Amino acid sequence: MEMTGQQHIPATKQKVWDALNDADILRVCIPGCQELIKSSDTEMSAVAVIKVGPVKARFQGAVTLSDLDPPNGCKIMGEGQGGVAGFAKGGAVVRLEEIKDGTILHYTVEAQIGGKLSQLGGRLIDVTAKQLSGQFFKKFAEEILARGASQAATGSVDQGTAGAATEVAAAGERSQADARTFQGAPTPYRPAQQASSAVSLAVLAITVFVAVLIAMWAIYGGLLPSLMPAGGDVAADGRAHVSPDAAGAAQLIMAAAIGYLFGARSARRD
């Protein structure tokens, strides 16, 4: 038996080539395939249940790839045993042609059959072979498209997740920067606080001024004679007599007031 044909597949030549060498894709696409194991880059073993007319058989076979020319084509040789149903062996030459909207897969198949299968007649075998090949290529094209769409969706999700993670990280960095700026910035004075501070400093200034006048009067006397009480004790030189304790107390008041004033101003600056 000899059969030739071609199939349009809406995918690049490289993707079609990769799919032809992917055991998982072939297992899904081969009609009746129950098992397909790839033992090396050029060898596979398969188990499939195939029905040709009234004969249904479970075939076990081995497939070998040769004349590899990736991604342009190769030669496939296979042989299967179906028990009492007979056997099948043969080969196929596959050539990939890239076109504008996909790839054209060209194939030429030569096969020999024996046993009960050979008694069914060449026409029935040819029709069955064409049906099986049509089912295979239709499913093959669908599988390539489905996996391509799945990979594109996965890539979009990954990009979206990465973009969201980047945005979250950027927001975190902005928050940390704002926190550092807030911690490092001086606390601003409010208008009420500024007015209260100004009043306090004015009171302190008046207190210091009064304390200085009292101390100077107490020490030197006569600086402000109008403040002397009536009948006060005045020396011959015109100076008032003040006890050392009173003078010391006045000096302490003056020193304390000055120190408090400067301390308050320093705290305000900090």
C-alpha positions as CSV (number, residue, x, y, z in Angstrom):
1,M,0.0,0.0,0.0
2,E,1.2,3.5,-0.8
3,M,-0.3,6.8,0.2
4,T,0.7,10.4,-0.2
5,G,-0.9,13.6,1.1
6,Q,-0.4,16.9,2.8
7,Q,-1.9,18.8,5.8
8,H,-1.9,22.5,6.5
9,I,-1.1,23.3,10.2
10,P,-1.5,26.9,11.4
11,A,1.8,27.0,13.3
12,T,5.5,27.7,12.6
13,K,7.6,25.0,11.1
14,Q,9.7,24.8,14.3
15,K,6.6,24.2,16.4
16,V,5.3,21.5,14.1
17,W,8.7,19.8,14.2
18,D,8.8,20.0,18.0
19,A,5.3,18.5,18.2
20,L,6.2,15.6,15.9
21,N,9.0,14.7,18.4
22,D,6.9,15.2,21.5
23,A,5.6,11.8,22.8
24,D,2.9,13.4,24.9
25,I,1.3,15.2,21.9
26,L,1.6,12.1,19.7
27,R,0.0,9.9,22.3
28,V,-3.1,12.2,22.4
29,C,-3.3,12.5,18.6
30,I,-2.8,8.9,17.3
31,P,-6.2,7.2,17.0
32,G,-6.7,4.4,19.5
33,C,-3.2,5.0,21.1
34,Q,-3.0,3.5,24.6
35,E,0.7,3.9,25.3
36,L,3.6,5.8,23.7
37,I,7.0,5.8,25.2
38,K,10.0,7.7,23.8
39,S,13.1,5.7,24.8
40,S,15.6,8.0,22.9
41,D,15.6,10.9,20.5
42,T,15.1,8.5,17.6
43,E,13.1,5.5,19.1
44,M,9.6,5.1,20.4
45,S,7.4,2.2,21.4
46,A,3.6,2.3,21.1
47,V,0.4,0.3,21.9
48,A,-2.8,1.1,19.9
49,V,-6.1,-0.5,19.3
50,I,-7.2,-0.2,15.6
51,K,-10.3,-1.4,13.8
52,V,-10.2,-2.0,10.1
53,G,-13.7,-3.1,8.9
54,P,-14.8,-6.0,11.0
55,V,-11.3,-6.7,12.4
56,K,-10.3,-5.0,15.6
57,A,-6.8,-5.7,17.0
58,R,-4.4,-4.4,19.6
59,F,-1.1,-3.6,18.0
60,Q,2.2,-3.3,19.7
61,G,5.0,-1.7,17.7
62,A,8.2,0.2,17.6
63,V,9.0,3.4,15.7
64,T,12.4,4.6,14.6
65,L,13.3,8.0,13.2
66,S,16.1,8.4,10.7
67,D,17.5,10.9,8.1
68,L,16.8,13.7,10.6
69,D,16.9,17.2,9.1
70,P,15.4,19.5,11.8
71,P,13.1,21.3,11.4
72,N,12.6,20.4,7.8
73,G,11.8,16.7,7.9
74,C,12.7,13.1,8.6
75,K,12.0,9.4,7.7
76,I,9.9,7.2,10.0
77,M,10.1,3.4,10.0
78,G,7.7,1.3,12.0
79,E,6.5,-2.3,12.6
80,G,3.5,-3.5,14.6
81,Q,2.1,-6.9,15.6
82,G,-1.6,-7.5,16.1
83,G,-1.7,-11.1,17.0
84,V,-4.1,-13.2,14.9
85,A,-5.3,-10.0,13.1
86,G,-2.0,-9.8,11.4
87,F,0.9,-7.4,11.2
88,A,1.9,-4.1,9.6
89,K,5.2,-2.6,8.7
90,G,6.4,0.2,6.6
91,G,7.8,3.7,6.5
92,A,7.0,7.3,5.8
93,V,8.9,10.4,4.6
94,V,7.8,13.6,6.2
95,R,8.7,17.1,4.9
96,L,7.7,20.4,6.4
97,E,7.2,23.5,4.3
98,E,6.8,26.9,5.9
99,I,4.2,29.2,4.4
100,K,2.8,32.6,5.3
101,D,0.0,31.4,7.6
102,G,1.6,28.2,8.9
103,T,3.2,25.0,7.8
104,I,2.4,22.4,5.1
105,L,3.2,18.8,6.2
106,H,3.9,16.6,3.2
107,Y,4.0,12.8,3.7
108,T,4.5,9.7,1.6
109,V,3.7,6.3,3.2
110,E,4.6,2.8,2.1
111,A,3.2,-0.1,4.1
112,Q,2.8,-3.9,4.0
113,I,0.2,-5.8,5.9
114,G,-0.3,-9.6,6.5
115,G,-2.7,-12.0,8.2
116,K,-6.4,-11.3,8.3
117,L,-5.9,-7.7,7.5
118,S,-4.6,-8.6,4.1
119,Q,-7.8,-10.4,3.3
120,L,-10.0,-7.4,3.8
121,G,-9.2,-5.9,0.4
122,G,-7.0,-3.0,-0.6
123,R,-9.9,-0.5,-1.0
124,L,-11.1,-0.9,2.6
125,I,-7.6,-0.7,3.9
126,D,-7.0,2.5,1.9
127,V,-10.2,4.1,3.1
128,T,-9.4,3.2,6.7
129,A,-5.8,4.5,6.4
130,K,-7.0,7.8,5.1
131,Q,-9.6,8.2,7.8
132,L,-7.1,7.5,10.5
133,S,-4.6,9.9,9.0
134,G,-7.3,12.6,8.8
135,Q,-8.2,12.1,12.5
136,F,-4.5,12.2,13.4
137,F,-3.7,15.4,11.6
138,K,-6.9,17.2,12.7
139,K,-6.1,16.4,16.4
140,F,-2.5,17.2,15.8
141,A,-3.3,20.7,14.6
142,E,-5.8,21.3,17.4
143,E,-3.3,20.2,20.0
144,I,-0.6,22.5,18.7
145,L,-3.0,25.5,18.8
146,A,-4.3,24.6,22.2
147,R,-0.8,24.4,23.7
148,G,0.3,27.6,22.1
149,A,-2.7,29.4,23.5
150,S,-2.0,27.9,27.0
151,Q,1.6,29.1,26.9
152,A,0.6,32.6,25.8
153,A,-2.0,32.8,28.6
154,T,0.6,31.6,31.1
155,G,3.1,34.2,29.9
156,S,0.5,37.0,30.2
157,V,-0.4,35.9,33.8
158,D,3.3,35.8,34.7
159,Q,3.9,39.3,33.3
160,G,0.8,40.6,35.1
161,T,1.9,39.0,38.4
162,A,5.4,40.4,37.9
163,G,4.0,43.9,37.2
164,A,1.8,43.8,40.3
165,A,4.7,42.6,42.4
166,T,6.8,45.5,41.0
167,E,4.1,48.0,41.8
168,V,3.7,46.7,45.4
169,A,7.5,46.8,45.9
170,A,7.6,50.4,44.5
171,A,4.7,51.4,46.8
172,G,6.5,49.9,49.8
173,E,9.7,51.8,48.9
174,R,7.7,55.0,48.6
175,S,6.1,54.4,52.0
176,Q,9.5,53.8,53.5
177,A,10.9,56.9,51.9
178,D,8.0,58.9,53.3
179,A,8.5,57.5,56.7
180,R,12.2,58.3,56.6
181,T,11.4,61.9,55.4
182,F,8.8,62.3,58.2
183,Q,11.2,61.0,60.9
184,G,14.1,63.2,59.7
185,A,12.0,66.4,59.2
186,P,11.7,68.9,62.1
187,T,8.3,69.1,63.8
188,P,6.6,72.2,62.4
189,Y,5.3,74.9,64.8
190,R,1.6,75.6,64.6
191,P,0.4,79.2,64.9
192,A,-1.1,78.6,68.4
193,Q,2.2,77.1,69.5
194,Q,4.2,80.0,68.1
195,A,1.9,82.6,69.9
196,S,2.2,80.7,73.2
197,S,6.0,80.5,72.8
198,A,6.2,84.2,72.1
199,V,4.2,85.1,75.2
200,S,6.3,82.8,77.4
201,L,9.5,84.4,76.2
202,A,8.0,87.9,76.7
203,V,7.1,87.0,80.3
204,L,10.5,85.6,80.9
205,A,12.2,88.7,79.5
206,I,10.2,91.0,81.8
207,T,10.9,88.7,84.8
208,V,14.7,88.8,84.1
209,F,14.6,92.6,83.6
210,V,12.8,93.2,86.9
211,A,15.1,90.8,88.7
212,V,18.2,92.6,87.4
213,L,16.8,96.0,88.5
214,I,16.0,94.6,92.0
215,A,19.5,93.1,92.3
216,M,21.3,96.2,91.2
217,W,19.2,98.4,93.6
218,A,19.8,96.0,96.4
219,I,23.6,95.9,95.9
220,Y,24.4,99.5,95.0
221,G,21.4,101.4,96.5
222,G,20.3,104.7,95.2
223,L,20.1,103.4,91.6
224,L,16.4,103.7,92.0
225,P,16.0,105.8,95.1
226,S,12.3,106.3,94.5
227,L,11.9,102.6,95.3
228,M,13.4,103.0,98.8
229,P,10.8,102.8,101.5
230,A,10.0,105.9,103.5
231,G,12.3,106.2,106.5
232,G,14.8,103.8,105.1
233,D,18.3,103.6,106.5
234,V,20.7,105.6,104.4
235,A,24.4,105.9,104.9
236,A,26.4,109.1,104.8
237,D,27.4,108.4,101.3
238,G,23.8,108.3,100.3
239,R,23.7,104.5,99.8
240,A,21.0,102.3,101.4
241,H,22.1,99.8,104.0
242,V,21.1,96.2,102.7
243,S,22.0,93.0,104.5
244,P,24.3,90.5,102.7
245,D,21.6,87.9,102.8
246,A,19.1,90.1,100.8
247,A,21.8,91.0,98.3
248,G,22.7,87.3,97.8
249,A,19.0,86.4,97.4
250,A,18.7,89.0,94.7
251,Q,21.7,87.7,92.8
252,L,20.3,84.2,92.9
253,I,17.0,85.3,91.5
254,M,18.8,87.1,88.7
255,A,21.0,84.1,87.8
256,A,18.0,81.7,87.9
257,A,15.9,83.9,85.7
258,I,18.7,84.4,83.1
259,G,19.5,80.6,83.1
260,Y,15.8,79.7,82.6
261,L,15.5,82.2,79.8
262,F,18.4,80.8,77.8
263,G,17.4,77.2,78.6
264,A,13.9,77.8,77.2
265,R,15.3,79.4,74.0
266,S,17.6,76.4,73.4
267,A,14.8,74.0,73.9
268,R,12.7,75.9,71.3
269,R,15.5,75.8,68.8
270,D,15.9,72.0,69.1
